[in-house]
Amino acid sequence: MSDINLTSSPDLGVDTDSSESTPITFAQFQFSSLILRAIEEQGYKNPTPIQLGAIPHALAGKDVMGAAQTGTGKTAAFILPIIERILPLASSSSSPAKHPIRALVLTPTRELSDQVAENAFKYSKYTPIKTAVVFGGVDIHPQIQQLRAGVEILIATPGRLLDHIGQKTANLSQVQILVLDEADRMLDMGFLPDLQRIISLIPASRQTLLFSATFSPEIRKLAQSYLRDPITVEVARQNAAADLVRQIVHMVPSNQKQRAILKVLSSRAKNGKTPQCIIFTNSRIGCSKLARALEQEGIKAAAIHGDKSQLERMNILDGFKKGEIDALVATDVAARGLDIPNMPCVINHELPYNAEDYVHRIGRTGRAGATGDAIAFVDDSELRLLADIEKLMKRTLIKLPVPELGNDPASDPFFYLPYQAGSDGQVDKTKPSIAASSSTPVNTGITKRPGLGALLGGAKKN
């Protein structure tokens, strides 16, 4: 297994000797003009680090393990090479026999399948390549019709794919490229037996690409079983949160968390921040209850969790993307796969039981070069979970006690920290923040009240 760390200067198959004034472009990967046209239409010119590291090896037909922070463009890192590699075999014929499944992308959730499919549609739009996405929770019959018409790229969740295999509407005997996206999540969700069954139906000569935000020992074991001498591309420290996500923990009693959320949203609005945010909870009942409570306070909120039908979830997400919903209250069903541009804020109403889920939750913000805020409300019963998160991330997060919640939320400066905007509307970088590149733990402590006043630039208002 070969490892590539992009802090060095690996042979990526493109010109890496260019000066900073002439960064590498997608054109240097020698993609087809049809693909380059679609990339340009999306407004992209320069590849992200994970794309820079993975694309040349994927184009060369090598197996790849790609590790990157969420929001760094890893979906395009495998979709673009797939389109390029199968393009010479593409046909404009309407015959289903001319459109066998040549590339299979497996994902753990419906939302992630939908996101990957959206990328595939965008980048293959000027080619004859046909794409389909299949997942559970919706009527299977339109999917059957689409598969029978023939598709070259199939994006699927394991369970629904096995349904199609059982009905003989999906034939994997001509798959040349297999992608396991968010493979760690698939293992967490118990998909290993399904994966083994599916992979057994794919030719052993296939190319396999495995992409994930984290590489656990179980993932490496999976790679040893199904990948052949893979190239490992890592562009960030394992389990690191996105560099542009500013994190802070507010110590809040459990029965005060709802009021604290209202204070945060009010203070952000007064400080010129956009109102949209994702609020994570651990239970479906708690998710629905919190969304209803926020609506009663005049906030445009909606809940998304596993008890919602796929159609309901898709409609809610569509409304959120259109700005019709400000607060999306979600369980971890939404922690992966959601790709909402310029998401400004993620709030953890409760810490997740799995520390890695925290990384994925806050990865919904700070995407594609944008900055974002990650705010966690923690009570004493969650300190163990917080310790697990800090251990995983190899850093200590800023912890501050909640102010008097009876104060006017719009006048209390407490919640401007650490995301206070300067007079120009930009983030004030003099305020404390946590950078993922920092190796020095930062902790103001919970009881250092004098330090709090200094951080705020004065004493807290009463």
JOLINJO-V804395 format. One record per pair of residues at least 12 apart in sequence whose C-alpha atoms are under 10 Angstrom apart, sorted by the first residue. I is the first residue (numbers start at 1). J is the second residue. If there is no record, write none. Layout:
I,J  I,J
This chain:
1,63  1,64  1,65  1,224  1,227  1,228  1,229  1,230  1,231  1,232  2,64  2,65  2,229  2,230  2,231  2,232  2,233  3,64  3,65  3,230  3,231  3,232  3,233  3,234  4,53  4,54  4,66  4,231  4,232  4,233  4,234  4,235  5,49  5,53  5,232  5,233  5,234  5,235  5,236  5,237  6,49  6,50  6,52  6,53  6,233  6,234  6,235  6,236  7,49  7,234  7,235  7,236  10,53  11,53  11,56  11,57  12,29  12,52  12,53  12,54  12,55  12,56  12,57  13,28  13,29  13,52  13,53  13,55  13,56  13,57  13,59  13,60  14,26  14,27  14,28  14,29  14,30  14,52  14,53  14,56  15,28  15,29  16,52  23,45  23,46  23,47  24,45  24,46  24,47  24,48  24,52  25,44  25,45  25,46  25,47  25,48  25,52  26,39  26,40  26,44  26,45  26,46  26,47  26,48  26,51  26,52  26,55  27,39  27,40  27,45  27,46  27,47  28,46  29,47  29,52  29,55  29,56  29,59  29,81  30,56  30,59  30,84  31,59  31,80  31,81  31,83  31,84  31,85  32,83  32,84  32,85  32,87  32,88  32,127  33,126  34,84  34,87  34,123  34,124  34,125  34,126  34,127  35,80  35,81  35,83  35,84  35,87  35,122  35,123  35,124  35,125  35,126  35,127  36,80  36,123  36,124  36,126  37,123  37,124  37,125  37,126  38,121  38,122  38,123  38,124  38,125  38,126  38,127  39,76  39,80  39,122  39,123  39,124  40,123  41,122  41,123  42,122  42,123  47,72  47,73  47,76  47,77  48,72  48,73  48,74  48,76  48,77  48,235  48,368  48,369  49,68  49,72  49,73  49,74  49,77  49,233  49,234  49,235  49,236  50,66  50,67  50,68  50,69  50,72  50,73  50,74  50,75  50,76  50,77  50,78  50,233  50,234  50,235  50,236  51,66  51,68  51,72  51,73  51,74  51,75  51,76  51,77  51,78  51,80  51,81  51,233  51,235  52,77  52,233  52,235  53,66  53,77  53,231  53,232  53,233  53,234  53,235  54,66  54,67  54,74  54,77  54,78  54,81  54,209  54,211  54,231  54,232  54,233  54,234  55,74  55,76  55,77  55,78  55,79  55,80  55,81  55,82  56,77  56,81  57,81  57,230  57,231  57,232  57,233  58,77  58,78  58,79  58,80  58,81  58,82  58,84  58,85  58,177  58,207  58,208  58,209  58,231  59,78  59,80  59,81  59,82  59,83  59,84  59,85  60,81  60,85  60,207  61,81  61,82  61,85  61,176  61,177  61,206  61,207  61,208  61,209  62,206  62,207  62,208  62,209  62,227  62,228  62,229  62,230  62,231  63,177  63,178  63,179  63,206  63,207  63,208  63,209  63,210  63,223  63,226  63,227  63,228  63,229  63,230  63,231  63,232  64,78  64,179  64,207  64,208  64,209  64,210  64,211  64,223  64,227  64,228  64,229  64,230  64,231  64,232  64,233  65,179  65,180  65,208  65,209  65,210  65,211  65,212  65,215  65,219  65,220  65,223  65,227  65,229  65,230  65,231  65,232  65,233  65,234  66,78  66,181  66,209  66,210  66,211  66,212  66,213  66,214  66,215  66,230  66,231  66,232  66,233  66,234  66,235  67,182  67,210  67,211  67,212  67,213  67,214  67,215  67,232  67,233  67,234  67,235  67,236  67,237  67,238  67,239  68,211  68,212  68,213  68,214  68,215  68,233  68,234  68,235  68,236  68,237  68,238  68,239  68,240  68,241  68,242  69,212  69,213  69,214  69,234  69,235  69,236  69,237  69,238  69,239  69,240  69,241  69,242  69,243  69,359  69,360  69,363  69,367  70,212  70,213  70,214  70,240  70,241  70,242  70,336  70,337  70,339  70,359  70,360  70,361  70,362  70,363  70,364  70,365  70,366  70,367  70,368  71,213  71,242  71,337  71,338  71,339  71,340  71,341  71,360  71,363  71,364  71,365  71,366  71,367  71,368  71,369  71,370  72,213  72,235  72,242  72,363  72,366  72,367  72,368  72,369  73,367  73,368  74,181  74,211  74,212  74,213  75,112  75,115  75,116  75,117  75,119  75,120  75,181  75,211  76,116  76,119  76,120  76,123  77,209  77,211  78,105  78,116  78,120  78,177  78,178  78,179  78,181  78,209  78,210  78,211  79,103  79,105  79,116  79,117  79,119  79,120  79,121  79,123  79,124  79,153  79,179  80,119  80,120  80,123  80,124  81,177  82,102  82,103  82,104  82,120  82,124  82,153  82,176  82,177  82,178  82,179  83,103  83,120  83,123  83,124  83,127  83,129  83,152  83,153  84,124  84,127  85,102  85,103  85,176  85,177  86,102  86,103  86,129  86,152  86,153  86,176  86,177  87,124  87,127  87,128  87,129  87,152  88,129  89,102  89,128  89,129  89,152  90,102  90,127  90,128  90,129  90,130  90,152  91,127  91,128  91,129  91,130  91,152  92,127  92,128  92,129  92,130  93,128  94,149  94,150  95,148  95,149  95,150  96,146  96,147  96,148  96,149  96,150  96,151  96,152  97,148  97,149  97,150  97,151  98,149  98,150  98,151  98,152  99,128  99,129  99,130  99,131  99,147  99,148  99,149  99,150  99,151  99,152  99,153  100,130  100,147  100,148  100,149  100,150  100,151  100,152  100,153  100,154  100,170  100,171  100,172  100,173  100,174  100,175  101,130  101,131  101,132  101,147  101,150  101,151  101,152  101,153  101,154  101,170  101,171  101,172  101,173  101,174  101,175  101,176  101,177  102,151  102,152  102,153  102,154  102,171  102,172  102,173  102,174  102,175  102,176  102,177  102,178  102,206  103,131  103,151  103,152  103,153  103,154  103,155  103,172  103,174  103,175  103,176  103,177  103,178  103,179  103,206  103,207  103,208  104,133  104,152  104,153  104,154  104,155  104,156  104,172  104,175  104,176  104,177  104,178  104,179  104,180  104,202  104,208  105,117  105,133  105,153  105,154  105,155  105,156  105,157  105,158  105,177  105,178  105,179  105,180  105,181  105,208  105,209  105,210  106,154  106,155  106,156  106,157  106,158  106,161  106,178  106,179  106,180  106,181  106,182  106,183  106,186  106,195  106,198  106,210  107,135  107,155  107,156  107,157  107,158  107,179  107,180  107,181  107,182  107,183  107,185  107,186  107,337  108,135  108,156  108,157  108,158  108,159  108,180  108,181  108,182  108,183  108,184  108,185  108,186  108,187  108,188  108,189  108,190  108,191  108,333  108,336  108,337  109,135  109,136  109,156  109,157  109,158  109,182  109,185  109,186  109,189  109,333  109,334  109,335  109,336  109,337  110,133  110,134  110,135  110,136  110,137  110,155  110,156  110,157  110,310  110,313  110,314  110,333  110,334  110,336  110,337  110,338  111,135  111,157  111,310  111,313  111,314  111,317  111,333  111,334  111,335  111,336  111,337  111,338  111,339  112,155  112,156  112,157  112,181  112,182  112,333  112,334  112,335  112,336  112,337  112,338  112,339  113,133  113,134  113,135  113,154  113,155  113,156  113,157  113,181  113,337  113,338  114,132  114,133  114,134  114,135  114,155  114,156  114,314  114,337  114,338  114,339  115,133  115,155  115,337  115,338  115,339  115,340  116,133  116,155  116,156  116,181  116,337  116,339  117,131  117,132  117,133  117,134  117,153  117,154  117,155  117,156  118,131  118,132  118,133  120,132  120,133  120,153  120,154  120,155  121,153  124,153  128,152  129,150  129,151  129,152  129,153  130,146  130,147  130,149  130,150  130,151  130,152  130,153  130,154  131,146  131,147  131,150  131,151  131,152  131,153  131,154  131,155  132,146  132,147  132,150  132,151  132,152  132,153  132,154  132,155  132,156  133,146  133,147  133,151  133,153  133,154  133,155  133,156  133,157  133,161  134,146  134,147  134,154  134,155  134,156  134,157  134,158  134,159  134,160  134,161  134,164  135,155  135,156  135,157  135,158  135,159  135,160  135,161  135,163  135,310  136,156  136,157  136,158  136,159  136,160  136,161  136,163  136,309  136,310  137,160  137,308  137,309  137,310  137,311  138,160  138,309  138,310  138,311  139,310  140,160  140,163  140,164  143,164  143,169  144,164  144,167  144,168  144,169  144,170  145,169  146,169  147,164  147,169  147,170  147,171  148,168  148,169  148,170  149,169  150,169  150,170  151,170  152,174  152,175  153,175  153,177  154,170  154,172  154,175  154,178  155,179  157,186  157,191  157,194  157,195  158,186  158,191  158,192  158,193  158,194  158,195  158,197  158,198  159,191  159,194  159,195  159,198  161,194  161,198  162,194  162,195  162,197  162,198  165,198  165,201  171,201  171,202  172,198  172,199  172,200  172,201  172,202  172,203  173,201  173,202  173,203  174,201  174,202  174,203  174,206  175,201  175,202  175,203  175,204  175,205  175,206  175,207  176,202  176,203  176,204  176,205  176,206  176,207  176,208  177,202  177,203  177,205  177,206  177,207  177,208  177,209  178,199  178,202  178,203  178,206  178,207  178,208  178,209  178,210  179,207  179,208  179,209  179,210  179,211  180,195  180,208  180,209  180,210  180,211  180,212  181,209  181,210  181,211  181,212  181,213  182,210  182,211  182,212  182,213  182,214  182,215  182,219  182,336  182,337  183,195  183,210  183,211  183,212  183,213  183,214  183,215  183,216  183,218  183,219  183,222  183,223  184,210  184,211  184,212  184,213  184,214  184,215  184,216  184,217  184,218  184,219  184,220  184,222  184,356  185,212  185,213  185,214  185,219  185,336  185,356  185,357  186,219  187,218  187,219  187,222  188,218  192,222  196,222  196,225  196,226  199,226  200,226  204,226  204,227  204,228  205,228  206,227  206,228  207,226  207,227  207,228  207,230  208,223  208,226  208,227  208,228  208,230  209,223  209,226  209,227  209,230  209,231  210,222  210,223  210,226  210,227  210,230  210,232  211,232  211,233  213,234  213,236  213,238  213,239  213,240  213,241  213,356  213,359  213,360  213,363  214,234  214,237  214,238  214,239  214,240  214,356  214,359  214,360  215,234  215,238  215,239  216,238  216,239  236,436  236,437  237,393  237,394  237,436  237,437  238,392  238,393  238,394  239,355  239,356  239,358  239,359  239,360  239,389  239,392  239,393  239,394  239,436  240,356  240,359  240,363  240,392  240,393  240,394  240,395  240,435  240,436  240,437  241,358  241,359  241,360  241,361  241,362  241,363  241,366  241,393  241,434  241,435  241,436  241,437  242,359  242,360  242,362  242,363  242,364  242,365  242,366  242,367  242,368  242,369  242,371  242,372  242,435  242,436  242,437  243,366  243,367  243,369  243,370  243,371  243,372  243,434  243,435  243,436  243,437  243,438  244,363  244,365  244,366  244,367  244,368  244,369  244,370  244,371  244,372  244,373  244,433  244,434  244,435  244,436  244,437  245,344  245,345  245,346  245,362  245,363  245,364  245,365  245,366  245,367  245,370  245,371  245,372  245,373  245,374  245,375  245,433  245,434  245,435  245,436  246,345  246,362  246,365  246,366  246,371  246,372  246,373  246,374  246,375  246,397  246,417  246,418  246,419  246,432  246,433  246,434  246,435  246,436  247,346  247,347  247,362  247,372  247,373  247,374  247,375  247,376  247,397  247,398  247,399  247,417  247,418  247,419  247,432  247,433  247,434  247,435  247,436  248,373  248,374  248,375  248,376  248,377  248,397  248,398  248,399  248,400  248,417  248,418  248,419  248,432  248,433  248,434  249,347  249,348  249,374  249,375  249,376  249,377  249,378  249,386  249,397  249,398  249,399  249,400  249,401  249,402  249,446  250,375  250,376  250,377  250,378  250,379  250,398  250,399  250,400  250,401  250,402  250,403  250,415  250,446  251,376  251,377  251,378  251,379  251,380  251,382  251,383  251,399  251,400  251,401  251,402  251,403  251,446  252,349  252,376  252,377  252,378  252,379  252,380  252,400  252,401  252,402  252,403  252,405  253,377  253,378  253,379  253,380  253,381  253,401  253,402  254,349  254,350  254,377  254,378  254,379  254,380  254,381  254,382  255,379  256,377  256,379  256,402  256,405  257,349  257,350  257,376  257,377  257,378  257,379  257,402  257,405  258,290  258,293  258,294  258,349  258,377  259,294  259,405  259,406  259,409  260,349  260,377  260,402  260,403  260,404  260,405  260,409  260,415  261,279  261,294  261,347  261,348  261,349  261,375  261,376  261,377  262,294  262,297  262,299  262,405  262,409  263,403  263,405  263,406  263,407  263,408  263,409  263,410  263,411  263,412  263,414  263,415  264,347  264,375  264,409  264,410  264,412  264,414  264,415  264,416  265,277  265,299  265,327  265,345  265,409  265,410  265,415  266,408  266,409  266,410  266,411  266,415  267,408  267,409  267,410  267,411  267,412  267,413  267,414  267,415  267,416  267,420  268,345  268,409  268,410  268,415  268,416  268,419  268,420  268,421  269,410  270,409  270,410  270,411  270,416  271,410  271,413  271,415  271,416  271,419  271,420  271,421  271,422  271,425  272,420  272,421  272,425  272,426  273,344  273,345  273,419  273,420  273,421  273,425  274,326  274,343  274,344  274,345  275,299  275,300  275,323  275,325  275,326  275,327  275,343  275,344  275,345  276,300  276,301  276,320  276,321  276,323  276,324  276,325  276,326  276,327  276,328  276,342  276,343  276,344  276,345  276,346  277,301  277,320  277,325  277,326  277,327  277,328  277,329  277,343  277,344  277,345  277,346  277,347  277,364  277,365  277,373  277,374  278,301  278,303  278,320  278,326  278,327  278,328  278,329  278,330  278,331  278,334  278,335  278,343  278,344  278,345  278,346  278,347  278,348  278,349  278,361  278,362  278,364  278,365  278,374  279,291  279,301  279,303  279,327  279,328  279,329  279,330  279,331  279,345  279,346  279,347  279,348  279,349  279,350  279,361  279,374  279,375  279,376  280,303  280,304  280,328  280,329  280,330  280,331  280,332  280,333  280,334  280,335  280,346  280,347  280,348  280,349  280,350  280,351  280,352  280,358  280,361  280,362  280,376  281,305  281,329  281,330  281,331  281,332  281,347  281,348  281,349  281,350  281,351  281,352  282,305  282,330  282,331  282,332  282,333  282,348  282,349  282,350  282,351  282,352  282,353  283,305  283,306  283,330  283,331  283,332  283,350  284,303  284,304  284,305  284,306  284,307  284,308  284,329  284,330  284,331  284,332  284,333  285,303  285,305  285,307  285,331  286,303  286,329  286,330  286,331  286,349  286,350  287,302  287,303  287,304  287,305  287,328  287,329  287,330  287,331  287,349  288,301  288,302  288,303  288,304  288,305  288,329  288,330  288,331  289,303  289,329  290,302  290,303  290,329  290,330  290,349  291,303  291,304  291,327  291,328  291,329  291,330  292,329  294,327  294,329  295,327  299,325  299,326  299,327  300,320  300,323  300,324  300,325  300,326  300,327  300,328  301,316  301,320  301,324  301,325  301,326  301,327  301,328  301,329  302,316  302,317  302,319  302,320  302,325  302,326  302,327  302,328  302,329  302,330  303,316  303,317  303,327  303,328  303,329  303,330  303,331  304,316  304,317  304,328  304,329  304,330  304,331  304,332  304,333  304,334  305,329  305,330  305,331  305,332  305,333  305,334  306,330  306,331  306,332  306,333  306,334  313,334  316,328  317,334  317,338  317,340  320,340  321,339  321,340  321,341  321,343  327,345  327,346  327,347  328,346  329,347  329,348  329,349  330,348  331,352  331,361  332,352  332,357  332,358  332,360  332,361  334,360  334,361  334,364  335,357  335,358  335,359  335,360  335,361  335,362  335,363  335,364  336,357  336,360  336,361  336,363  336,364  337,360  337,364  338,361  338,363  338,364  339,363  339,364  339,365  339,367  339,368  340,364  340,365  340,367  341,364  341,365  341,366  341,367  341,368  341,370  342,364  342,365  342,366  342,367  342,368  342,369  342,370  342,371  342,372  343,363  343,364  343,365  343,366  343,367  343,370  343,371  343,372  343,373  344,364  344,365  344,366  344,367  344,370  344,371  344,372  344,373  344,374  345,362  345,364  345,365  345,366  345,371  345,372  345,373  345,374  345,375  346,361  346,362  346,363  346,364  346,365  346,366  346,372  346,373  346,374  346,375  346,376  347,361  347,362  347,373  347,374  347,375  347,376  347,377  348,361  348,362  348,374  348,375  348,376  348,377  348,378  349,375  349,376  349,377  349,378  350,376  350,377  350,378  350,379  350,382  350,385  351,376  351,377  351,378  351,379  351,382  351,383  351,385  351,386  351,389  352,382  352,385  352,386  352,389  353,382  353,384  353,385  353,386  353,388  353,389  354,385  354,388  354,389  355,385  355,386  355,387  355,388  355,389  355,390  355,391  355,392  355,393  356,388  356,389  356,392  356,393  357,389  358,376  358,385  358,386  358,389  358,392  358,393  359,389  359,392  359,393  361,374  362,374  362,375  362,376  371,419  371,427  372,419  373,418  373,419  373,433  374,419  375,415  375,418  376,399  377,399  377,400  377,401  377,402  378,399  378,400  378,401  378,402  379,401  390,441  393,436  394,436  394,438  394,439  394,440  394,441  395,434  395,435  395,436  395,438  395,439  395,440  395,441  395,442  395,443  396,434  396,440  396,441  396,442  396,443  396,444  396,445  397,433  397,434  397,441  397,442  397,443  397,444  397,445  398,418  398,432  398,433  398,434  398,441  398,442  398,443  398,444  398,445  398,446  399,442  399,443  399,444  399,445  399,446  399,447  400,414  400,415  400,417  400,443  400,444  400,445  400,446  400,447  400,448  400,449  400,452  401,414  401,445  401,446  401,447  401,448  401,449  401,452  402,414  402,415  402,446  403,415  403,460  403,461  403,462  404,461  404,462  406,462  407,461  407,462  408,462  411,461  411,462  412,460  412,461  412,462  413,456  413,457  413,458  413,459  413,460  413,461  414,452  414,453  414,455  414,456  414,460  414,461  415,456  416,431  416,456  417,431  417,432  417,433  417,452  417,455  417,456  418,430  418,431  418,432  418,433  418,434  418,455  418,456  419,431  419,432  419,433  420,432  420,456  430,455  431,455  431,456  431,457  432,444  432,455  432,456
